[in-house]
Amino acid sequence: VVKDLGLQLPALRDRGVRVVSEGRTQYFGLHGKTGHLVTAERIDREQLCRLVEKCVLRCELIVEGEM
């Protein structure tokens, strides 16, 4: 994420960068030391998508301030 946004690692904290998933469970997060997008919770495809062929989990990256 840091690389894709063209930011330096300290800018993640300074700009309040965070990942938000739909619903109550936050499945993704940002690794504080690397800036990588990581799974924050166990993702159980059978429970989430059941009979759906294509399983998609959406999330948003929130960055405070101007880019």
N, C-alpha and C positions, 0 to 999 in steps of 0.2 A: 504494500500500500504506500509506504514512504517513497519507494522508487517510482511508482506509477504517478504519484502526485508531485514528484519533483521536490520533496521536502527533505529536511534533515531530521534525524530521529528526535531531537529535543522539541521540534515543532509539533509533534503529536500531542504532547502535554500542553504546550503553550497555546495551541489552537483548539484544544478541547476535542480532538478527533475521536470519534467513537463509532461503533457499529451497532445498529439497531435492527432487530428482527421483528417480523410480524408476530403478534400474539405475546403470551406471557413469557415463554421460554426463549432465552437469548442463546441461539445456537453458535454464534460466531463472536469473536473478539479480536483485539489487536494484541500481539505479543509486545510487551513493553520494551524489551531489549533489542528486538530485531525489526519491529514494524510490520511483521508478517501477519496476514489474516489467518487465524487459527480457529479450530472448533472449540467452543467453550463448554459444550454439553454433548453427551452421547446422542448420536442421530440414529434413530431406529426407523428405517424406511418402511418396514412392515406396519408399524404403528401410525406413522404420519400419512402415508399415501395409500395404504391398503391395496385396492384393486386398480389404482391409476398406473398406467404404463410409464408415463413420464413424471418423475417426481422432482419438483422444483421448490427450493426454499429461497425465499426472497429476503434480502436485507438491504439496509441503506447505510451509507457512510456519511456521517454528519461531521462537517468541518465548520467551526465557528469563525467568523470574520471573513474578509474577502480573500479570494484566491487570485 
